[in-house]
Each structure stands twice: as structure tokens, then as C-alpha cells.
Amino acid sequence: MKRLWVFIILGLMITVQPVYSTSSVTVKNSAVPADDSSSPRRIYGENIAEEIYDDVSLAGYRDIVQKFAENGTRWILDARMASEGTNALSREYLVQQLDLLSNGRIEIELVGTFFNVVGRLPGYLPGDNPVIVVSAHYDSAEFSPGANCDGSGIATMLSLARMLSKYEWPLDIYFIAFNGLFTQIPRSGSPEVASMFEISGIEILTMYNADTLLVQDTLIPMNERIQVGYLQDMFQTYHMGQYWAELTRMMSNNYGMNYVVPVPSPSFGLWTGSDHYSFIERGFSGILCAYESGGAVDGSSSTSNDRWNNVEYDYDLGRETTAVIGASIAFTMSRTYGEPTQLNHDFTKGPGQFEMILFAITTPTIVNISSRWYGGSSTYYLVDSDFNLIESLAFNNSSAWEPTQVFSQYLSTEGTYRLFVQNTEFRSVGYDISITYDTDIDGNGVNDQDEYWLDPSYFVSDQDNDELSDADEIFLGTDMNDIDSDDDLMDDKYEIDMGFDPRDPSDGNQDADSDGLTNAQEYSGGLNPFSSDSDGDLMDDLWELTYGLNPLVDDAQLDLDGDNITNLEEYLAGTNPQTSNLGQIPLIWFAAPVVTVASIVGLLYLRKRENQLLS
């Protein structure tokens, strides 16, 4: 009996086979291997000022000050002392940190006999363009550890080097640590750098010098805790200094703690006493200096008490200064060719509360202000730089989905304007504000949207004929002479249209729709990389390709092998649409009778054996 059941089982294993065999089609993998390297995010037409502002760490800022000041004084009498001692060790630390924090992207050189540290984060635009400078001095007064003067400025410079190196910017950004402010001849190092800039023909768009930031004057208003000095004389226009100082106040108000006050040079106590003045002497414009409001009451500056753990020091001031400078740089380089400047601001206010938004006008323009808010009544006030009311409007209700045009006002006077928004509801209300206006930050009479730091010919030329202008390729970081910049076998234009990265070769090997076909294979076949069924005929692309069907045409109701079973029915049944199924019995039909017969044979045998035993 055991032998009979073995035969029955073996028979089932032999006879119950699929009615067809599946043959696989190997699709050639055409994409290049993944590249582990990644490019920094390239900034064009994107305002990341708030993102930069939020990236500044109070603890990280304080740690830099502590590290920089804990080894004692960095004072030197003259250039000969710059090659030894704590001054030299501090310089080595700065060079190391600029390289480390930027992942090697900042190009560093030592300039002059005082070994000023000059780092350049290259911008991506071709040609000779203006640059932005962030600076501080790394020497200290005699006997002073120099935590506030100027460890606070060095912490600003290094923190910004870390943050800004995460991105690719249109313009070069220089990070400079001057030496020799407290030498026998004061301010000996910075003239060497200023002269280098002058001889090299480097144009400065704006310069932020940070010097001694951590003590506030408690008797002045909160919004004057940080002073930003700018040159004011009969030869200076608004664009040459005041605008840049007011931009820092705009960033501090709109994104931060509203600590910044612009101060004209005649009222700025440190105007001729810090390294930025070497650039003023050589005729550079856009030069600013950030300084503590408590300079007159700071009894520790330049003394042995200038230590990082001094209880009088408020590190929030240094953190705010750093964040505001970073936000100002990001906002400046957010401009878009052919589009006006735009500010977007969202916030929530409780009943009766106000929000104040600042924006700087640099050229006659129409300012369009629109708002969406999620509630009932609100009142809007537009105020000029002298706090004169220009216009006000009250609204009883609005759409939370469609923006409401609040103001469309022509403004011709340069300066900082304020938009006040008051929630007049009896509950909290969320707001989404948009302000658009033209700017001319260099004061050359041409609106910024009508020019860029790039030759206009780039916007109309397309050297590789890939339907991306050469300007677009520069902004994207692709090769203007190659239609497939990352060699992943997908054209740049296609990758942009599909949301892939034309600078990342690894996305050619990826499978966005998880259908077994790589993105590069989908591109080569003209398929939809985000749908496993490009033609919507209910048959997967890979299955159609495997069996010679067309994944771009609805061929579900066709019968490729003429067996009166449609391609879709074959797909659903798991059969081969290239092999006729006429005369073939589906697996379940064939297997069921065999199992039934086997069962009957077994049952008959058992009964026969039982009868034999009974007899």
C-alpha cells in the first residue's frame, strides 16, 4: 500500500505541470553606476533668508568664542610677532576651520606681512562680478584673551562660513580674518587686504565687518541692541551704505528679534576704529560694521576680563548679528531675472495684536501687497520711513484660499517702509502676506529684474540645443555644451521636466514607480517614470515589454497569439500572450481531475484491501 501511494504522489508531480513555461526578457541596464558625491544646493530665484537665519546655533556660536579665546592674548606689536605664539596658532586654527567647515570649498590664502586670512567661497556665475565680504579681526589687545573683541566677530565669520558653504551662490563670498588691529601702528593688517582688492579690481557689493558684539546698553530700546554703522557724507547715495544697513534691520525685524539699528558714521563710535575703515579709505562702497550698543559701558573690552564666560556678555546679540548678516546675504542673492522682488511672510496673531513687516525701497516703484488670512476682520496700515501713514484699509472678511489685494501703492522715496497688520477679530488669525516691488540695489538706474550679474546673451543662447538656455544651464549647474550633463542617459531637459536632478547620475539607476524599469530605461522607451502602466491599459509596462506588446498603446483588447483570449485576459491569468492557448487546459482544470482520479483509485484500493481482510 505504501508503494501505491508513492506512485500516486509521483504521478501527480509529473503530470500536474503548468500549461506553459515563462521565458524572461533581460532588459539592458543603460544607466551609469550611482555616484556617492552630491553637489551643494545651487541658489537662484529662491529666497532662503529665513532658512539661513534659523540655521545659526547659539550654543555653536558661543563654543567658537570659547575655543578662540581660551588660549590667552593674540596680541602682536608688529609683523615680526605674527609668525609665532598664540597669534600664529589662532591663524592656523582659522585656516583649518575655514577648510573644515566648508568641506574644502573655501579657497584660502594668507595676505600681506601680517598674514591676514582671506577665504573665498567661489560663486557659480562666470565673469567679473561684485563680491560680498564677511570680516573680523583675529588679533586681540595686549593682555586680553579677546573673547568679545573680537572672538565674537570671528565666531560670526566662521558660523557664516559653515552655513553659506552648504550652498552654491551666484557671487563670490569672502571670509576675512584681519590681523594687526592693535599693533604699534593701529590697523596695520587690513590695509594690505584692501590694497589687494583695489589692485585686483575686485568690486565689493557689500561688506559686513563684525567687531565686539556682546554687550548691550540696557538704557536704550530693545530694537537698538545691535548697531550697524554705514558711511554718511555728502557724496554717498542711499545705495552706497544706508540701504545695506537698513537691509540688516529688515532681516532682524522680519525673521528675528528686531535688535538692529542702522547708525550713520558720524554717530557710530567705532567707525574709524575697526578694519572696515581701510576699505572706506580706498573708496569702496557698501561697507558696514556691526558693533555692540554697549560700547560706552563695556568695561571688559580689550582688558584681561574679556573672557568667554564674562557674565556681562549676552551671546544672543552675537547670534542675532550672525543670523541677520546671513539672511541679508541670502536675500540679496535671491533675485530672479525678469521678475520683481518678492517678500512672503506668514504668521499668526492673537486678538488685537499687530505684526510689523519691513521692506526697503531703492527705486520708484509700485508696491503690490496681497494677503490671505484665516478669519474675519483685519486692518492694514502702510507707513513710510518717517512713520507717516500712507494708507490704511479695514476688511470685515476674506477668503482663506484666494489672496486679497490690500494695497497697490506707488512709492518714490528711498527708505524703509512698514506694513502693519492688525488682527481685529476676537480669536487668533493666521496670515500669509506677499509684497512685490521693483528694486535697484546698486543705484545704476536699471531695475534689478531687468539685469543680472550675467551677460544678457546667456539668456537667449542654447549652445547644446537642448531647449535650456545657457543661462538656465548656469543656474541649474548643468553643462551648457552637453545635453546629458551627468551622463545618466537621460537628457537634462527631460530630467528637469520630470523633477529629477540633471547633476546626479544615480537617478538614472533609480526606479521612481517601482515597476522594475529604471528611470533611464523608461526615458529611452518614452515611458512614464511615475506610472507602472504608462498607457493605462491595465497591463504593467514591464510585462508588456517582456511579451512584445507596446506599453505606449492600449492593446489590452487585442489578441497577439490568436487564441481568442485578449492580452489583458492573458495578463490577468498569468499566461503567455505570444503562445496560443487553444487546446490547452488551464492548470486548475487539468490538476483537479487528476487529483480526483487519484483519490478514487486510492479509495478503491483501500476498499478492496478491506474486503480481502474481511473474507
C-alpha positions as CSV (number, residue, x, y, z in Angstrom):
1,M,0.0,0.0,0.0
2,K,2.8,2.4,0.8
3,R,4.3,1.8,-2.6
4,L,1.0,2.6,-4.3
5,W,0.7,6.0,-2.5
6,V,4.2,6.8,-3.5
7,F,3.4,6.2,-7.2
8,I,0.2,8.3,-6.9
9,I,2.2,11.2,-5.5
10,L,4.9,10.9,-8.1
11,G,2.3,10.8,-10.8
12,L,0.8,14.0,-9.6
13,M,4.2,15.7,-9.5
14,I,5.0,14.6,-13.1
15,T,1.6,15.2,-14.6
16,V,0.4,18.4,-12.9
17,Q,2.7,20.9,-14.7
18,P,1.9,24.5,-15.8
19,V,0.3,24.7,-19.3
20,Y,3.2,27.0,-20.4
21,S,6.7,27.9,-19.4
22,T,7.6,31.5,-18.7
23,S,10.6,33.0,-20.7
24,S,12.2,36.1,-19.3
25,V,13.4,39.1,-21.3
26,T,16.6,40.7,-20.0
27,V,16.4,44.5,-20.3
28,K,19.8,46.1,-20.6
29,N,20.6,48.4,-17.7
30,S,21.7,51.5,-19.5
31,A,22.3,53.9,-16.6
32,V,25.7,54.6,-15.1
33,P,26.6,53.4,-11.6
34,A,25.5,55.7,-8.7
35,D,27.8,58.4,-7.7
36,D,28.1,58.9,-3.9
37,S,29.2,62.6,-4.3
38,S,26.5,65.2,-4.1
39,S,26.6,68.9,-5.2
40,P,25.6,71.7,-2.9
41,R,22.2,73.2,-3.5
42,R,22.5,76.0,-6.1
43,I,20.6,79.2,-5.3
44,Y,18.8,81.2,-8.0
45,G,15.5,82.9,-7.7
46,E,14.9,81.4,-4.2
47,N,14.8,83.4,-1.0
48,I,16.2,81.2,1.7
49,A,16.9,84.2,4.1
50,E,14.7,82.7,6.9
51,E,16.3,79.2,6.4
52,I,19.8,80.8,6.8
53,Y,18.6,82.8,9.8
54,D,17.3,79.7,11.6
55,D,20.5,77.8,11.0
56,V,22.5,79.8,13.4
57,S,23.1,78.0,16.7
58,L,23.5,79.9,19.9
59,A,25.5,77.1,21.5
60,G,27.6,76.7,18.4
61,Y,28.3,80.4,18.3
62,R,29.4,80.5,21.9
63,D,31.6,77.4,21.5
64,I,33.6,79.2,18.8
65,V,34.1,82.2,21.0
66,Q,35.2,80.0,23.9
67,K,37.6,77.9,21.7
68,F,39.1,81.0,20.1
69,A,39.7,82.9,23.4
70,E,40.7,80.2,25.8
71,N,44.4,80.3,24.9
72,G,45.0,83.8,26.0
73,T,46.0,87.0,24.2
74,R,46.6,87.1,20.5
75,W,48.3,90.5,20.6
76,I,51.2,91.4,18.4
77,L,53.3,94.5,18.4
78,D,54.3,94.3,14.7
79,A,54.5,92.0,11.8
80,R,57.5,90.1,13.1
81,M,55.4,88.8,16.0
82,A,52.7,87.5,13.7
83,S,54.8,84.3,12.9
84,E,54.9,82.9,16.4
85,G,52.9,82.4,19.6
86,T,49.2,82.4,20.1
87,N,48.6,84.8,17.2
88,A,50.1,82.2,14.8
89,L,48.3,79.3,16.5
90,S,45.0,81.2,16.1
91,R,45.7,81.8,12.4
92,E,46.3,78.1,11.9
93,Y,43.0,77.3,13.7
94,L,41.2,79.7,11.4
95,V,42.7,78.2,8.2
96,Q,41.8,74.7,9.5
97,Q,38.2,75.7,10.4
98,L,37.5,77.5,7.1
99,D,38.6,74.4,5.2
100,L,36.8,72.0,7.5
101,L,33.5,73.9,7.8
102,S,33.3,74.4,4.0
103,N,34.3,70.8,3.2
104,G,37.2,72.2,1.3
105,R,35.2,74.6,-0.8
106,I,36.6,77.8,0.5
107,E,39.9,78.8,-1.2
108,I,42.3,80.2,1.5
109,E,45.3,82.4,1.2
110,L,47.4,84.5,3.6
111,V,47.8,88.1,2.5
112,G,50.5,90.6,3.5
113,T,53.2,90.7,6.1
114,F,50.6,90.4,8.8
115,F,49.2,87.1,7.4
116,N,45.6,88.2,7.0
117,V,43.5,85.1,6.4
118,V,41.4,85.5,3.2
119,G,39.0,82.8,2.2
120,R,36.9,82.9,-1.0
121,L,33.8,80.8,-1.5
122,P,33.5,80.9,-5.3
123,G,30.2,81.9,-6.9
124,Y,29.0,79.9,-9.8
125,L,28.5,82.8,-12.3
126,P,31.1,83.4,-15.0
127,G,32.8,86.7,-15.5
128,D,33.9,89.5,-13.2
129,N,31.1,90.2,-10.7
130,P,30.8,92.1,-7.4
131,V,31.6,90.1,-4.3
132,I,30.2,90.0,-0.7
133,V,32.6,90.2,2.3
134,V,32.3,89.0,5.9
135,S,35.1,90.0,8.1
136,A,36.5,90.3,11.7
137,H,40.0,90.7,13.2
138,Y,41.7,87.8,14.9
139,D,44.3,89.6,17.0
140,S,43.4,91.0,20.4
141,A,44.6,93.8,22.7
142,E,47.6,93.2,24.8
143,F,46.9,91.0,27.9
144,S,43.4,90.4,26.6
145,P,42.0,87.0,25.7
146,G,39.8,88.9,23.3
147,A,36.5,86.9,23.7
148,N,34.3,89.8,22.8
149,C,36.9,91.8,21.0
150,D,37.0,90.1,18.6
151,G,36.2,86.4,19.3
152,S,32.6,87.5,18.8
153,G,33.3,88.7,15.3
154,I,35.4,85.6,14.4
155,A,32.5,83.4,15.6
156,T,30.2,85.3,13.3
157,M,32.6,84.9,10.3
158,L,33.2,81.1,11.0
159,S,29.5,80.4,11.6
160,L,28.6,82.1,8.3
161,A,31.3,80.2,6.5
162,R,29.8,76.9,7.8
163,M,26.2,77.9,6.8
164,L,26.8,79.6,3.5
165,S,29.2,76.8,2.2
166,K,26.2,74.4,2.2
167,Y,25.0,76.2,-1.0
168,E,26.3,77.5,-4.3
169,W,25.7,81.2,-4.6
170,P,25.8,83.4,-7.7
171,L,28.5,85.7,-6.3
172,D,31.8,85.1,-4.6
173,I,31.7,85.4,-0.8
174,Y,34.9,86.3,1.0
175,F,35.5,85.4,4.6
176,I,38.4,87.5,6.0
177,A,40.2,87.5,9.4
178,F,42.3,90.6,9.6
179,N,45.4,90.8,11.8
180,G,47.2,93.7,13.4
181,L,44.4,96.0,14.6
182,F,46.2,96.6,17.9
183,T,49.7,96.8,16.6
184,Q,52.1,99.7,17.3
185,I,50.6,101.4,14.3
186,P,46.9,100.6,14.7
187,R,45.0,98.8,11.9
188,S,48.1,97.6,10.1
189,G,46.8,94.4,8.5
190,S,43.5,95.3,6.9
191,P,45.2,97.9,4.5
192,E,47.1,95.0,2.9
193,V,43.8,93.2,2.1
194,A,42.1,96.4,0.9
195,S,45.0,97.2,-1.4
196,M,44.9,93.7,-2.8
197,F,41.2,94.1,-3.6
198,E,41.9,97.5,-5.1
199,I,44.8,96.3,-7.3
200,S,42.9,93.2,-8.3
201,G,39.9,95.2,-9.4
202,I,37.5,93.4,-7.1
203,E,34.2,95.2,-6.7
204,I,32.5,94.9,-3.3
205,L,28.8,94.8,-3.4
206,T,28.6,95.0,0.4
207,M,30.9,94.2,3.3
208,Y,29.9,93.1,6.8
209,N,32.6,93.7,9.4
210,A,31.8,92.3,12.8
211,D,33.7,93.7,15.8
212,T,32.8,93.4,19.5
213,L,29.1,92.4,19.8
214,L,28.2,91.0,23.2
215,V,27.4,93.9,25.5
216,Q,24.2,95.9,25.3
217,D,23.2,99.3,26.6
218,T,20.3,98.4,28.9
219,L,19.0,102.0,28.8
220,I,18.2,102.1,25.1
221,P,15.2,100.5,23.3
222,M,15.3,96.8,22.6
223,N,15.4,97.4,18.8
224,E,18.7,99.2,19.1
225,R,20.7,96.5,20.8
226,I,23.0,95.9,17.8
227,Q,24.4,98.9,15.8
228,V,25.2,98.6,12.2
229,G,27.3,101.6,11.0
230,Y,27.4,102.9,7.5
231,L,29.1,105.8,5.8
232,Q,27.1,109.0,5.6
233,D,28.5,112.1,3.9
234,M,27.6,114.5,1.1
235,F,28.9,112.1,-1.6
236,Q,27.0,109.0,-0.5
237,T,23.8,107.9,-2.1
238,Y,21.2,105.7,-0.3
239,H,22.5,102.6,-2.2
240,M,26.1,103.1,-1.2
241,G,25.7,102.3,2.5
242,Q,22.4,103.2,4.2
243,Y,20.4,100.6,2.1
244,W,22.6,97.8,3.2
245,A,22.4,98.8,6.9
246,E,18.6,99.0,6.6
247,L,18.5,95.6,5.0
248,T,20.0,94.1,8.1
249,R,17.3,95.8,10.2
250,M,14.7,94.5,7.8
251,M,16.0,90.9,8.2
252,S,16.2,91.2,12.0
253,N,12.6,92.5,12.2
254,N,11.0,90.1,9.6
255,Y,12.8,86.9,10.7
256,G,14.4,87.6,14.1
257,M,14.5,89.5,17.3
258,N,14.3,93.1,15.9
259,Y,17.6,94.1,17.6
260,V,19.3,96.0,14.8
261,V,19.5,99.8,14.3
262,P,21.3,101.4,11.4
263,V,23.7,104.2,12.6
264,P,25.3,106.8,10.2
265,S,29.1,107.1,10.6
266,P,29.1,110.5,12.4
267,S,27.2,108.8,15.3
268,F,28.9,105.4,15.1
269,G,31.6,105.2,17.8
270,L,33.8,102.6,16.1
271,W,33.6,104.0,12.6
272,T,37.3,104.7,12.2
273,G,38.5,102.2,14.8
274,S,37.9,98.9,13.0
275,D,39.3,97.2,9.9
276,H,36.4,98.0,7.6
277,Y,37.7,101.6,7.5
278,S,40.7,100.6,5.4
279,F,38.2,99.9,2.6
280,I,36.4,103.2,3.2
281,E,39.7,104.9,2.8
282,R,40.2,103.3,-0.6
283,G,36.8,104.3,-1.9
284,F,34.8,101.1,-1.6
285,S,31.1,101.4,-1.0
286,G,28.5,99.2,0.7
287,I,30.8,98.9,3.8
288,L,29.2,98.2,7.1
289,C,30.4,97.5,10.7
290,A,28.3,95.7,13.3
291,Y,29.1,96.7,16.9
292,E,27.6,96.3,20.3
293,S,25.3,99.0,21.6
294,G,27.0,98.9,25.0
295,G,30.4,100.0,23.8
296,A,30.4,103.0,26.1
297,V,29.6,100.9,29.2
298,D,31.7,97.8,28.3
299,G,34.4,97.8,30.9
300,S,35.9,94.5,29.9
301,S,36.7,95.2,26.2
302,S,40.4,95.0,25.5
303,T,41.2,94.0,29.1
304,S,42.2,90.8,30.8
305,N,38.5,90.4,31.8
306,D,37.5,89.9,28.1
307,R,36.9,86.2,28.7
308,W,34.3,84.0,27.1
309,N,32.5,83.3,30.4
310,N,32.1,87.0,31.4
311,V,28.7,87.4,33.0
312,E,28.1,90.7,31.2
313,Y,28.2,89.0,27.8
314,D,24.9,88.4,26.0
315,Y,25.5,85.7,23.3
316,D,22.1,86.3,21.9
317,L,23.5,89.5,20.4
318,G,26.2,87.7,18.6
319,R,23.9,85.0,17.4
320,E,21.4,87.6,16.1
321,T,24.1,89.6,14.3
322,T,25.3,86.4,12.6
323,A,21.8,85.3,11.6
324,V,20.9,88.8,10.3
325,I,24.1,89.0,8.1
326,G,23.5,85.6,6.7
327,A,19.8,86.4,6.0
328,S,20.8,89.6,4.3
329,I,23.3,87.8,2.0
330,A,20.7,85.2,1.1
331,F,18.1,87.8,0.3
332,T,20.5,89.8,-1.8
333,M,21.3,86.8,-4.0
334,S,17.7,85.6,-4.3
335,R,16.9,87.9,-7.2
336,T,15.4,86.5,-10.4
337,Y,16.0,87.9,-13.9
338,G,12.7,89.2,-15.3
339,E,10.8,89.2,-12.0
340,P,10.3,91.8,-9.3
341,T,11.5,91.4,-5.8
342,Q,9.0,89.4,-3.7
343,L,8.7,89.1,0.1
344,N,6.5,86.3,1.6
345,H,5.6,86.4,5.3
346,D,3.3,84.1,7.2
347,F,2.4,84.4,10.9
348,T,-0.4,84.1,13.4
349,K,-1.7,86.9,15.7
350,G,-3.9,86.9,18.7
351,P,-6.9,89.2,19.1
352,G,-5.9,92.9,18.8
353,Q,-2.2,92.1,18.1
354,F,-0.1,93.7,15.4
355,E,2.6,92.4,13.1
356,M,5.1,94.7,11.5
357,I,6.9,93.8,8.2
358,L,9.7,96.0,6.8
359,F,10.8,96.4,3.2
360,A,13.3,98.8,1.7
361,I,12.6,100.9,-1.4
362,T,15.6,101.6,-3.6
363,T,13.9,103.0,-6.7
364,P,10.4,104.4,-7.6
365,T,8.1,101.5,-7.9
366,I,4.5,100.3,-7.4
367,V,4.3,98.1,-4.3
368,N,1.6,95.4,-4.5
369,I,0.6,93.9,-1.2
370,S,-1.8,90.9,-1.0
371,S,-2.9,88.8,1.9
372,R,-4.7,85.6,2.7
373,W,-5.9,85.3,6.3
374,Y,-8.0,82.7,8.0
375,G,-10.6,84.6,9.9
376,G,-12.8,87.7,9.8
377,S,-11.8,91.3,10.2
378,S,-8.3,92.7,9.9
379,T,-6.8,96.1,9.3
380,Y,-3.7,97.0,7.3
381,Y,-1.6,100.1,7.6
382,L,1.2,101.3,5.2
383,V,3.7,103.6,6.8
384,D,6.8,105.4,5.4
385,S,10.3,105.6,6.8
386,D,9.3,108.6,9.0
387,F,6.3,106.8,10.4
388,N,3.8,108.8,8.4
389,L,0.7,106.9,7.5
390,I,0.3,106.5,3.7
391,E,-2.8,104.4,3.6
392,S,-4.9,102.1,5.7
393,L,-7.7,99.6,4.9
394,A,-10.0,97.6,7.1
395,F,-11.6,94.3,6.0
396,N,-14.5,92.5,7.5
397,N,-13.8,89.2,6.0
398,S,-11.6,87.5,3.4
399,S,-11.0,84.2,1.6
400,A,-8.6,81.8,3.2
401,W,-7.8,80.4,-0.3
402,E,-7.6,83.3,-2.6
403,P,-5.4,86.3,-1.9
404,T,-7.0,89.7,-1.3
405,Q,-5.3,92.7,-2.9
406,V,-4.7,95.1,0.1
407,F,-2.5,97.9,-1.4
408,S,-1.2,98.8,-4.8
409,Q,0.7,101.9,-4.0
410,Y,3.3,104.0,-5.9
411,L,6.3,104.8,-3.7
412,S,9.1,107.0,-4.9
413,T,11.1,108.0,-1.8
414,E,14.0,105.7,-0.8
415,G,14.0,104.2,2.6
416,T,12.4,101.5,4.8
417,Y,8.6,101.2,4.8
418,R,6.5,99.3,7.2
419,L,3.4,97.3,6.8
420,F,1.3,96.9,10.0
421,V,-1.2,94.1,10.1
422,Q,-3.8,94.1,13.0
423,N,-6.0,91.2,13.9
424,T,-9.3,92.9,14.9
425,E,-11.0,89.5,15.4
426,F,-11.8,88.0,18.8
427,R,-9.7,84.9,18.1
428,S,-6.3,84.1,16.7
429,V,-5.9,84.5,12.9
430,G,-3.3,83.2,10.5
431,Y,-1.9,85.4,7.8
432,D,0.0,84.9,4.5
433,I,1.4,88.2,3.2
434,S,3.0,88.8,-0.2
435,I,4.8,92.0,-1.1
436,T,6.2,92.6,-4.6
437,Y,8.1,95.6,-5.8
438,D,11.0,96.7,-8.1
439,T,14.5,97.2,-6.7
440,D,17.7,98.8,-7.9
441,I,20.2,97.9,-5.2
442,D,23.3,99.3,-7.0
443,G,21.6,102.5,-7.9
444,N,22.5,102.4,-11.6
445,G,19.1,103.4,-12.8
446,V,18.3,99.9,-14.1
447,N,15.8,97.8,-12.2
448,D,17.2,94.6,-10.8
449,Q,14.7,92.5,-12.7
450,D,16.0,93.9,-16.0
451,E,19.6,93.0,-15.3
452,Y,21.5,90.3,-13.6
453,W,25.2,89.6,-12.8
454,L,25.4,87.7,-16.1
455,D,25.7,88.8,-19.7
456,P,22.2,89.1,-21.3
457,S,23.3,86.9,-24.2
458,Y,23.3,83.9,-22.0
459,F,19.5,84.2,-21.6
460,V,18.9,83.7,-25.4
461,S,21.7,81.3,-26.4
462,D,21.5,77.5,-26.3
463,Q,24.8,76.0,-27.3
464,D,23.8,72.4,-27.0
465,N,20.3,72.8,-28.4
466,D,18.6,71.1,-25.5
467,E,15.8,73.7,-25.1
468,L,17.5,75.0,-22.0
469,S,19.1,78.5,-22.4
470,D,22.8,78.8,-21.4
471,A,21.6,81.0,-18.5
472,D,19.3,78.2,-17.3
473,E,22.2,75.7,-17.5
474,I,24.3,78.0,-15.4
475,F,21.6,78.4,-12.8
476,L,21.0,74.7,-12.8
477,G,24.7,73.8,-12.7
478,T,24.5,71.7,-15.9
479,D,26.9,71.7,-18.8
480,M,25.8,74.1,-21.5
481,N,27.7,72.1,-24.1
482,D,26.2,68.6,-23.2
483,I,22.6,67.6,-23.3
484,D,23.2,65.0,-20.7
485,S,25.4,66.7,-18.1
486,D,25.6,63.8,-15.6
487,D,25.9,61.0,-18.2
488,D,23.0,59.0,-16.9
489,L,21.5,58.6,-20.4
490,M,18.6,61.0,-19.6
491,D,18.7,64.4,-21.2
492,D,18.9,67.4,-18.9
493,K,15.7,68.9,-20.2
494,Y,13.8,65.7,-19.5
495,E,15.2,65.4,-16.0
496,I,14.1,69.0,-15.2
497,D,10.6,68.3,-16.6
498,M,10.3,65.1,-14.6
499,G,11.7,66.5,-11.4
500,F,15.0,64.5,-11.5
501,D,18.4,66.0,-10.8
502,P,20.4,66.6,-14.0
503,R,23.6,66.8,-11.9
504,D,23.0,63.4,-10.1
505,P,24.0,60.4,-12.2
506,S,22.5,58.0,-9.7
507,D,18.9,58.8,-10.5
508,G,19.2,57.1,-13.9
509,N,19.5,53.8,-12.0
510,Q,16.6,54.5,-9.7
511,D,13.1,53.3,-10.3
512,A,10.6,56.1,-9.4
513,D,7.5,53.9,-9.9
514,S,8.9,50.6,-8.7
515,D,7.9,48.8,-11.8
516,G,11.2,47.0,-12.5
517,L,12.3,49.5,-15.1
518,T,15.0,52.1,-14.2
519,N,14.3,55.8,-14.9
520,A,16.8,55.7,-17.7
521,Q,15.1,52.7,-19.3
522,E,11.7,54.5,-19.0
523,Y,13.2,57.6,-20.7
524,S,14.8,55.5,-23.5
525,G,11.4,53.9,-24.1
526,G,9.4,57.0,-23.9
527,L,7.5,55.7,-20.8
528,N,6.1,57.5,-17.8
529,P,8.7,57.0,-15.0
530,F,6.0,57.7,-12.4
531,S,3.5,55.1,-13.6
532,S,3.9,51.3,-13.9
533,D,1.2,51.4,-16.6
534,S,2.2,54.2,-19.0
535,D,-0.7,53.7,-21.5
536,G,-3.3,53.0,-18.8
537,D,-4.4,49.7,-20.4
538,L,-4.2,47.8,-17.1
539,M,-1.1,45.8,-18.1
540,D,2.2,46.8,-16.5
541,D,4.9,48.3,-18.7
542,L,7.5,45.6,-17.8
543,W,5.1,42.8,-18.7
544,E,4.2,44.4,-22.0
545,L,7.8,44.8,-22.9
546,T,8.6,41.2,-21.8
547,Y,6.0,39.8,-24.2
548,G,6.4,42.1,-27.1
549,L,3.4,44.3,-26.5
550,N,3.5,48.1,-26.8
551,P,3.5,49.9,-23.4
552,L,2.6,53.2,-25.1
553,V,-0.6,51.9,-26.8
554,D,-3.7,50.5,-25.3
555,D,-3.5,47.0,-26.7
556,A,-5.4,45.3,-23.9
557,Q,-8.2,44.0,-26.1
558,L,-6.0,42.7,-28.9
559,D,-5.2,39.0,-29.2
560,L,-1.5,38.7,-30.0
561,D,-1.5,34.9,-30.4
562,G,-5.0,34.5,-31.9
563,D,-6.3,32.1,-29.3
564,N,-9.5,34.2,-28.7
565,I,-8.1,35.3,-25.3
566,T,-7.3,39.0,-25.1
567,N,-3.9,40.3,-24.0
568,L,-5.5,41.7,-20.8
569,E,-7.1,38.3,-20.0
570,E,-3.7,36.6,-20.6
571,Y,-2.1,39.2,-18.3
572,L,-4.7,38.6,-15.6
573,A,-4.5,34.8,-16.0
574,G,-0.7,34.8,-16.0
575,T,-0.5,33.1,-19.4
576,N,1.8,33.9,-22.3
577,P,0.1,36.2,-24.9
578,Q,2.6,35.1,-27.5
579,T,1.7,31.4,-27.3
580,S,-1.8,30.1,-28.4
581,N,-3.7,28.5,-25.6
582,L,-6.2,26.7,-27.9
583,G,-6.4,23.1,-26.9
584,Q,-4.6,23.7,-23.7
585,I,-6.4,23.2,-20.5
586,P,-5.9,25.7,-17.8
587,L,-3.8,24.4,-14.9
588,I,-6.7,24.2,-12.4
589,W,-8.9,22.2,-15.0
590,F,-6.1,19.7,-15.5
591,A,-5.0,19.3,-12.0
592,A,-8.4,18.9,-10.4
593,P,-9.4,15.7,-12.4
594,V,-6.0,14.1,-11.8
595,V,-6.4,14.7,-8.1
596,T,-9.9,13.4,-8.2
597,V,-8.9,10.2,-10.1
598,A,-6.0,9.6,-7.8
599,S,-8.3,10.0,-4.8
600,I,-10.8,7.5,-6.3
601,V,-8.0,5.0,-7.2
602,G,-6.8,5.2,-3.6
603,L,-10.2,4.8,-2.2
604,L,-11.0,1.7,-4.4
605,Y,-7.7,0.1,-3.4
606,L,-8.5,0.6,0.3
607,R,-11.9,-0.9,0.0
608,K,-10.6,-3.9,-2.0
609,R,-8.0,-4.5,0.7
610,E,-10.6,-4.2,3.4
611,N,-12.9,-6.8,1.6
612,Q,-9.9,-9.2,1.3
613,L,-9.3,-8.9,5.0
614,L,-12.9,-9.5,5.9
615,S,-13.2,-12.5,3.7
